[in-house]
Amino acid sequence: MDPDTLAAAYPRAAISHEWLTVPGGSEKVVLAILELLPHAELIASVYDPAPWPPELTGRPVHTTFVNRIPGARTRYPKLLPFMDAGFRRMDVSGYDLVVSSSHACAKNVRARDGKGANHPVHVCYCHTPMRYAWDPGFLDGEDLGRVGTTVLKALLPQLRRADLRGAKQVDHFVANSTVVAARIAEHYGRESTVVHPPVDVAERLTAPRRAAADAPYLFFGRVVPYKRADLAVEACRRLGRPLVVAGGGRDLERVKAMARGADVTFRGRVSEAELAELLATSRALLFPGEEDFGIVPVEAQAAGLPVIGNADGGVRDSVDDGVSGVRYTPGDDPAGALVAALERFEGLALDEAAVRDNARPFAPERFAERFGRVLADAARTR
């Protein structure tokens, strides 16, 4: 369904997103949804207009009371306990369509007024059910301290209740991967349609590869505990393979300490041109974290770079095992499992064209087609 037809079906539309502060993967989804719903207004807990293009800033952006807390634009992750209340106070019952782009509380907007009146169609593009609530291991490695750990455990029942209450406001769930679809079924007892996020693959598809046989492996992304850069370092150290770690984050110093004596180069945050060079000259991308989907592996494959990734996450959707890389299951020995995956990869002869072809189905046009179909079907069954 094209934007004009969607606008006719849903004259008043809103897109709810956790926060609009720093552009990232989930924010690319918001921008892609705006292309389908260019007349939509936006709702966010916190909003900083500085980094956004006119497509976003040139429309109404409604914020919750969290946006008025001093320092909210930089401290917003620590304000998560307030966000549920903020979104629940946002009455969206006057819209025809609400699309929530949610990994925590954005779906918790108040779509029903409790009086049995008409309410908007609520389609949730779910990046994941709130992992802080349902997967306590997600925060393993975070320096929460004794007090922080105690507070988190005390908050878990409240977070889960809030997450379940918000899920009841949703008419149609869309999952960004089969892994997330399974979580939605497990935690919410709901079915969902899988629509993978849009990935800008076109430019990468024509980028040349120049990797030597002894080229280093690459870890690229935020160096935070759940991304598991430490496993990439440990696996390469055991095998004596060179590794480049590109990215910064709060786990960087710990990972650097682990790498002493190993052939590991830390590049810090890199520019787009530097990233393109790394994708062209590395041996393979190591992706050991359990991601909900993971845009970086798709970008890497588009550039012809194979991926060795954790099959417990979205890599199971994006990497064709033995064709565009290697999927492995971490099990009880994640570092050992990654070592075995590296050894298996080094015994393969992968075709660069096949690696690139595996990224093509994740292009933005495919997202627009499939998500547009979801919105069209919701309009017909409204």
C-alpha positions in Angstrom: 0.0 0.0 0.0 1.5 3.4 -1.0 1.7 6.4 1.3 -1.3 8.2 -0.2 -3.5 5.1 0.2 -2.3 4.7 3.8 -3.0 8.3 4.5 -6.6 7.8 3.2 -7.0 4.7 5.4 -5.5 6.3 8.4 -6.0 10.2 8.3 -4.4 10.6 11.8 -1.4 8.5 12.5 1.3 8.5 15.2 4.6 6.7 15.6 5.7 6.0 19.2 9.4 5.4 19.9 11.4 5.0 23.1 13.6 8.0 22.7 14.9 10.1 19.8 18.3 11.1 20.9 21.1 9.3 19.0 20.6 7.8 15.5 20.9 4.0 15.6 19.4 0.9 14.1 15.9 1.2 15.6 15.8 4.8 14.6 16.4 3.8 11.0 13.2 1.8 11.3 11.3 4.9 12.5 12.6 6.8 9.5 11.5 4.0 7.1 8.1 3.9 8.7 7.8 7.7 8.2 8.4 7.1 4.4 5.2 5.0 4.5 3.4 7.4 6.8 4.8 10.9 5.9 1.8 12.6 7.6 2.4 10.8 11.0 3.2 12.6 14.2 5.8 11.3 16.6 5.8 10.4 20.3 8.9 9.8 22.4 9.9 9.8 26.0 12.9 12.1 25.3 13.7 14.1 22.1 16.8 15.9 21.0 16.2 17.5 17.6 19.9 18.2 16.9 21.0 15.0 15.1 17.8 14.5 13.0 17.0 15.3 9.4 14.1 17.5 8.3 11.9 14.4 7.6 11.8 14.0 11.4 12.1 17.5 12.8 9.5 19.0 10.4 6.6 17.4 12.1 5.0 17.4 15.6 7.0 15.5 18.2 5.1 14.9 21.4 7.2 14.0 24.5 6.4 12.6 27.9 7.2 14.3 31.2 10.5 12.4 31.2 11.8 14.9 28.6 11.5 17.7 31.2 13.8 16.0 33.7 17.1 17.9 33.9 19.8 16.1 31.8 17.3 13.7 30.2 18.8 14.0 26.8 22.1 12.4 27.9 20.9 10.4 30.9 17.8 8.8 29.4 18.9 5.1 29.8 18.9 5.6 33.6 15.4 7.1 33.4 13.8 3.8 32.2 11.8 3.3 35.4 9.9 6.5 34.7 9.2 5.8 31.0 6.3 3.4 31.5 4.4 6.0 33.4 5.3 8.6 30.8 4.0 6.6 27.9 0.9 5.5 29.8 -0.1 9.2 30.2 0.1 9.7 26.4 -3.5 9.3 25.3 -3.5 8.3 21.6 -7.1 7.2 21.4 -7.9 10.0 19.0 -5.6 8.7 16.2 -6.6 6.2 13.5 -3.3 4.4 13.6 -0.5 4.1 16.1 2.7 2.4 15.2 5.0 1.8 18.2 8.6 1.0 17.5 9.4 -0.6 20.8 12.0 -2.5 22.7 10.7 -1.4 26.2 7.9 1.1 26.8 7.0 2.8 23.5 4.1 0.3 23.0 2.6 1.3 26.4 0.8 4.4 25.1 -2.8 4.6 26.1 -4.7 3.5 23.0 -7.9 2.5 24.7 -9.9 4.9 27.0 -11.6 2.1 28.9 -15.1 3.2 27.8 -15.5 0.8 24.9 -15.2 3.7 22.4 -13.4 3.3 19.1 -9.7 3.2 19.4 -6.8 3.4 16.9 -5.3 0.4 15.2 -2.1 -0.3 17.2 0.7 -2.0 15.3 3.8 -2.7 17.3 7.1 -3.1 15.5 8.8 -5.0 18.3 12.6 -5.0 18.4 12.2 -7.2 21.4 10.1 -7.6 24.5 11.9 -5.7 27.3 15.1 -7.7 27.7 15.9 -6.0 31.1 12.7 -7.6 32.4 12.7 -11.0 30.8 16.4 -11.8 30.4 18.3 -10.9 33.5 21.5 -12.4 31.9 21.3 -9.5 29.4 22.9 -7.3 32.0 25.7 -9.8 32.9 29.0 -7.9 32.9 27.4 -4.6 33.7 28.9 -2.9 36.8 25.7 -2.5 38.7 27.2 -2.9 42.1 25.5 -4.6 45.0 22.9 -1.9 45.4 22.1 -1.8 41.7 21.8 -5.6 41.5 19.4 -5.6 44.5 17.3 -2.8 43.0 17.1 -4.5 39.7 15.9 -7.8 41.2 13.3 -5.8 43.2 12.1 -4.1 40.0 11.8 -7.2 37.9 8.2 -8.1 38.8 7.1 -4.4 38.3 8.9 -4.3 34.9 7.3 -7.5 33.7 3.8 -6.4 34.8 4.3 -3.1 32.9 5.5 -4.9 29.8 2.6 -7.3 29.8 0.1 -4.4 30.5 1.5 -2.5 27.5 1.3 -5.6 25.3 -2.4 -5.8 25.8 -2.7 -2.4 24.1 -1.4 -3.8 20.8 -3.6 -5.2 18.0 -0.9 -6.5 15.7 2.7 -7.5 16.6 5.5 -7.3 14.0 8.8 -8.9 15.1 12.1 -7.8 13.6 13.4 -11.5 13.6 12.3 -15.0 14.2 14.1 -14.9 17.6 12.0 -11.9 18.6 8.9 -13.6 17.3 9.6 -16.5 19.6 10.1 -14.2 22.6 6.8 -12.4 21.8 5.0 -15.8 21.8 6.8 -16.9 25.0 6.3 -13.7 27.1 3.1 -12.2 25.7 1.4 -15.3 24.3 0.8 -13.5 21.0 1.5 -14.3 17.3 3.5 -11.9 15.2 4.6 -11.3 11.6 8.3 -11.2 11.0 9.5 -8.2 9.0 13.3 -7.6 9.1 14.6 -4.1 9.5 15.7 -2.1 6.5 19.4 -2.1 5.8 21.1 0.2 3.3 22.9 -2.4 1.3 23.1 -0.8 -2.2 26.3 1.1 -1.8 28.1 -1.8 0.0 27.2 -4.3 -2.7 29.5 -2.6 -5.2 32.4 -1.9 -2.8 35.5 -3.9 -3.7 37.1 -6.5 -1.5 40.9 -6.4 -0.9 41.5 -8.8 1.9 44.7 -10.9 2.1 44.7 -14.5 3.2 46.2 -13.5 6.5 44.0 -10.5 7.0 42.7 -9.8 10.6 39.3 -10.6 11.8 37.0 -7.7 12.7 34.8 -6.9 15.6 32.7 -3.8 14.9 30.1 -2.2 17.2 29.6 -0.7 20.6 32.0 -2.3 23.1 29.4 -3.0 25.8 29.1 -6.3 27.8 26.2 -8.0 25.9 28.0 -7.5 22.5 30.7 -9.8 23.8 33.8 -8.3 22.3 35.7 -10.2 25.0 34.8 -13.5 23.3 36.2 -12.2 20.0 39.5 -11.3 21.7 39.7 -14.6 23.6 39.0 -16.7 20.5 41.6 -14.9 18.4 44.1 -15.0 21.3 43.7 -18.8 21.6 44.2 -19.3 17.8 46.9 -16.7 17.4 44.9 -14.8 14.9 45.0 -11.0 14.4 41.9 -9.0 15.3 40.8 -5.4 14.9 38.2 -4.1 17.4 36.5 -1.0 16.0 34.1 0.9 18.4 33.9 2.4 21.8 31.9 1.8 24.9 31.9 1.3 28.6 33.4 -2.2 28.4 36.4 -1.1 26.3 39.0 -0.9 29.1 38.2 -4.4 30.4 38.4 -5.8 26.9 41.8 -4.0 26.3 43.1 -5.6 29.5 42.1 -9.0 28.3 44.0 -8.4 25.0 47.4 -7.8 26.5 49.9 -10.1 24.7 47.5 -10.9 21.9 47.5 -9.5 18.3 44.6 -7.1 18.8 44.4 -3.6 17.4 41.8 -1.2 18.9 40.7 1.5 16.5 38.1 3.2 18.7 35.1 4.8 17.0 35.6 4.9 13.2 34.2 7.1 10.4 32.1 5.7 7.6 35.1 5.8 5.3 37.2 3.9 7.8 34.5 1.3 8.3 34.2 0.8 4.6 38.0 0.1 4.5 37.8 -2.3 7.4 34.9 -4.2 5.7 37.0 -4.4 2.5 40.2 -5.6 4.1 39.1 -7.9 7.0 38.9 -11.7 6.8 35.5 -12.0 8.5 33.2 -10.2 10.9 33.0 -11.8 14.4 29.5 -11.3 15.9 29.5 -13.2 19.2 26.7 -11.2 21.0 23.1 -12.4 21.1 21.4 -9.6 19.1 17.7 -9.2 18.5 18.5 -8.9 14.8 21.8 -7.2 14.0 22.2 -4.7 11.1 26.1 -4.9 11.1 26.2 -8.5 9.8 23.9 -7.6 6.9 26.1 -4.6 6.0 29.2 -6.8 6.2 27.8 -9.4 3.9 26.7 -6.7 1.4 30.3 -5.7 1.3 31.3 -9.3 0.6 32.7 -9.9 4.1 31.6 -13.3 5.6 30.1 -13.4 9.2 30.8 -15.7 12.0 27.9 -15.2 14.4 26.0 -16.3 17.4 23.0 -18.3 16.2 21.0 -17.7 19.4 20.2 -14.2 18.0 19.1 -12.6 14.8 22.1 -14.0 12.9 20.0 -17.2 12.3 17.9 -15.0 10.0 20.7 -13.1 8.3 23.6 -15.5 7.8 23.3 -18.5 5.5 25.5 -21.1 7.3 28.2 -22.4 5.0 27.3 -19.9 2.3 27.7 -16.4 3.6 29.5 -17.3 6.9 29.2 -19.6 9.9 26.5 -19.7 12.5 27.4 -21.3 15.9 25.7 -22.0 19.2 27.7 -20.7 22.2 26.4 -23.3 24.7 28.2 -23.6 28.0 31.6 -22.6 26.6 31.1 -19.5 24.4 34.8 -18.8 23.8 35.4 -22.5 22.9 32.4 -22.5 20.6 33.7 -19.4 18.8 37.1 -21.0 18.4 35.5 -24.0 16.8 33.5 -21.8 14.5 36.6 -19.9 13.4 38.4 -23.2 12.6 35.4 -24.4 10.6 35.3 -21.1 8.7 38.9 -21.3 7.8 38.2 -24.7 6.2 35.5 -23.2 3.9 35.9 -21.7 0.5 33.1 -19.1 0.3 32.0 -17.4 -2.9 32.1 -13.6 -2.5 29.1 -13.1 -4.8 27.0 -15.5 -2.7 28.0 -13.6 0.4 26.8 -10.4 -1.1 23.6 -11.9 -2.5 22.6 -13.0 0.9 22.3 -9.3 2.0 20.0 -8.2 -0.9 16.7 -9.3 0.7 17.2 -6.9 3.6 17.1 -3.8 1.4 14.8 -0.9 2.4 12.4 -1.6 -0.5 11.7 -5.1 1.0 10.9 -3.6 4.4 8.5 -1.0 2.8 6.8 -3.7 0.8 6.3 -6.1 3.8 5.5 -3.5 6.5 3.2 -1.7 4.1 1.3 -4.9 3.6 0.9 -5.3 7.4 -0.6 -1.8 7.6 -2.9 -2.5 4.6 -4.1 -5.8 6.1 -4.8 -4.0 9.4 -6.8 -1.4 7.7 -9.0 -4.0 5.9 -9.7 -5.8 9.1 -10.2 -2.7 11.2 
